[in-house]
């Protein structure tokens, strides 16, 4: 989950790297560091804390006319967040310097081998073990820089994205990946390395995506990619990034999260653009069109994901089961990959991930493919690992999402899942009248979301009443149960308030014990199951709970049961989660801001979970 930047070219490498690290900081912000090749050797600066702390201590000697360097912003795995454990790490001689994203699973075995040969590590990190091991092989095997790194990586078990410097080859950068993403930016006589494209887009739109088990050697003459295990050159296509620099800037908003909440009318529209023919009442999803029959014929349908994407998956399963009338099983990717399942050649596995790099989801895909499943990816990031690993898929086109707490990606995921359900239903000849109605309502979604955003100030006022709350309970029925889960997750992520989401009927099976006059309870109320959930609201009020109701505008007045009401537009029941989610995102955001929390970089979290 760490962020990696590398540069070789005619610019000041420290400026490029620091700017790149700031754009990658959503991947981790426990510590930061930079290493620059100079005529006198490699100069390294690093510190605990965020990149802004690194900037304060940067030496003027970094601006020494050097052409290349590497940088890192860390999300801690092995070793506490301090200066010693911060990257870059060097070997004992200072000849090799390395940054790393991932986990070296056999680091203990490698470390013992190094110790047996008189090599001691200063830090607690698996990363230092790797750079010390590279140095050890370099002296022992008498190989060149590239061959030594390749040999070392063949001994590594685990996940890595690495970038390495060697003082014996001061105009060379080596980068490699297995399980952790890395991309190469190709400019005009300059080259960039990034964990994703965000540190690169300012300088070039030309990108090479490194695949699993590939290593790139970059020199002033160009770059060469090889397969690490087979040691043969790999021809790589240069692809063009489509999004703009403005999309990864705050654009006048205080936080990326708020910007991304307010971008949802656009992102939902983009998820549908070119895919819905309103005149013909048809849905077209080019990414899966050629494989529709394979999906339709499947006896088993699974959806797997993690975090917010799992909540989208749960909503998707409800939509699919309702429309195509076939059972759908939703699994956490972290569980699916490790336990026995019924996945086989009659299975279709839908995998959902904003980043397309989620380690557990990738592993679940690979396991399912080994068992014969047909795999479908639903991702946001073009060229991501999941997009390339799955048999087919659909991009959600939400645009870059920088805030750690996902917002617009979630609503775009649900939009795409809705379109997939409609498409499958149409191919199966299911209820044409209903699918036509869904299509007509989907077109209206952006304007419905916008109407909620236009009234965001009223939600901000409600948030002010709950800044000091220590616990929250979110309750919904049917399609609104996953929304309750998502609302609770958003609040937990960015405000550090303990929150739980439950099916409303399950409240009596335990959570009701928590309710008192200090407990805020958020109810999501729609037409479906209205009478039952009103009874649940009365049960909370009878015990002194503070009630917030999110309800559609066509619902009877509920003010007698509530302390606060948030009214929203009404649409088809299966599409309501897209609408009901918006006020919960805003509520979480405003509470977090009022508490003084760092909304975009909440503690202990990172945007893309690329380690187990």
HELIX and SHEET records of a PDB file:
HELIX    1   1 UNK A   13  UNK A   23  1                                  11    
HELIX    2   2 UNK A   25  UNK A   27  5                                   3    
HELIX    3   3 UNK A   51  UNK A   57  1                                   7    
HELIX    4   4 UNK A   60  UNK A   62  5                                   3    
HELIX    5   5 UNK A  107  UNK A  116  1                                  10    
HELIX    6   6 UNK A  126  UNK A  141  1                                  16    
HELIX    7   7 UNK A  145  UNK A  154  1                                  10    
HELIX    8   8 UNK A  167  UNK A  169  5                                   3    
HELIX    9   9 UNK A  197  UNK A  199  5                                   3    
HELIX   10  10 UNK A  245  UNK A  248  5                                   4    
HELIX   11  11 UNK A  256  UNK A  262  1                                   7    
HELIX   12  12 UNK A  264  UNK A  272  1                                   9    
HELIX   13  13 UNK A  289  UNK A  291  5                                   3    
HELIX   14  14 UNK A  292  UNK A  297  1                                   6    
HELIX   15  15 UNK A  307  UNK A  324  1                                  18    
HELIX   16  16 UNK A  333  UNK A  336  1                                   4    
HELIX   17  17 UNK A  359  UNK A  370  1                                  12    
HELIX   18  18 UNK A  385  UNK A  389  1                                   5    
HELIX   19  19 UNK A  408  UNK A  428  1                                  21    
HELIX   20  20 UNK A  432  UNK A  453  1                                  22    
HELIX   21  21 UNK A  456  UNK A  463  1                                   8    
HELIX   22  22 UNK A  464  UNK A  466  5                                   3    
HELIX   23  23 UNK A  479  UNK A  495  1                                  17    
HELIX   24  24 UNK A  504  UNK A  509  5                                   6    
HELIX   25  25 UNK A  511  UNK A  514  5                                   4    
HELIX   26  26 UNK A  530  UNK A  541  1                                  12    
HELIX   27  27 UNK A  559  UNK A  561  5                                   3    
HELIX   28  28 UNK A  573  UNK A  575  5                                   3    
HELIX   29  29 UNK A  576  UNK A  594  1                                  19    
SHEET    1   A 8 UNK A  41  UNK A  48  0                                        
SHEET    2   A 8 UNK A  31  UNK A  38 -1                                        
SHEET    3   A 8 UNK A  68  UNK A  74 -1                                        
SHEET    4   A 8 UNK A   3  UNK A   8 -1                                        
SHEET    5   A 8 UNK A 191  UNK A 194 -1                                        
SHEET    6   A 8 UNK A 183  UNK A 186 -1                                        
SHEET    7   A 8 UNK A 206  UNK A 209 -1                                        
SHEET    8   A 8 UNK A 239  UNK A 240 -1                                        
SHEET    1   B 6 UNK A  89  UNK A  90  0                                        
SHEET    2   B 6 UNK A  96  UNK A 104 -1                                        
SHEET    3   B 6 UNK A 158  UNK A 166 -1                                        
SHEET    4   B 6 UNK A 173  UNK A 178 -1                                        
SHEET    5   B 6 UNK A 214  UNK A 219 -1                                        
SHEET    6   B 6 UNK A 222  UNK A 227 -1                                        
SHEET    1   C 2 UNK A 276  UNK A 277  0                                        
SHEET    2   C 2 UNK A 282  UNK A 283 -1                                        
SHEET    1   D 5 UNK A 328  UNK A 332  0                                        
SHEET    2   D 5 UNK A 300  UNK A 305  1                                        
SHEET    3   D 5 UNK A 347  UNK A 353  1                                        
SHEET    4   D 5 UNK A 374  UNK A 379  1                                        
SHEET    5   D 5 UNK A 392  UNK A 395  1                                        
SHEET    1   E 5 UNK A 498  UNK A 503  0                                        
SHEET    2   E 5 UNK A 471  UNK A 476  1                                        
SHEET    3   E 5 UNK A 520  UNK A 525  1                                        
SHEET    4   E 5 UNK A 546  UNK A 552  1                                        
SHEET    5   E 5 UNK A 564  UNK A 568  1                                        
END                                                                             
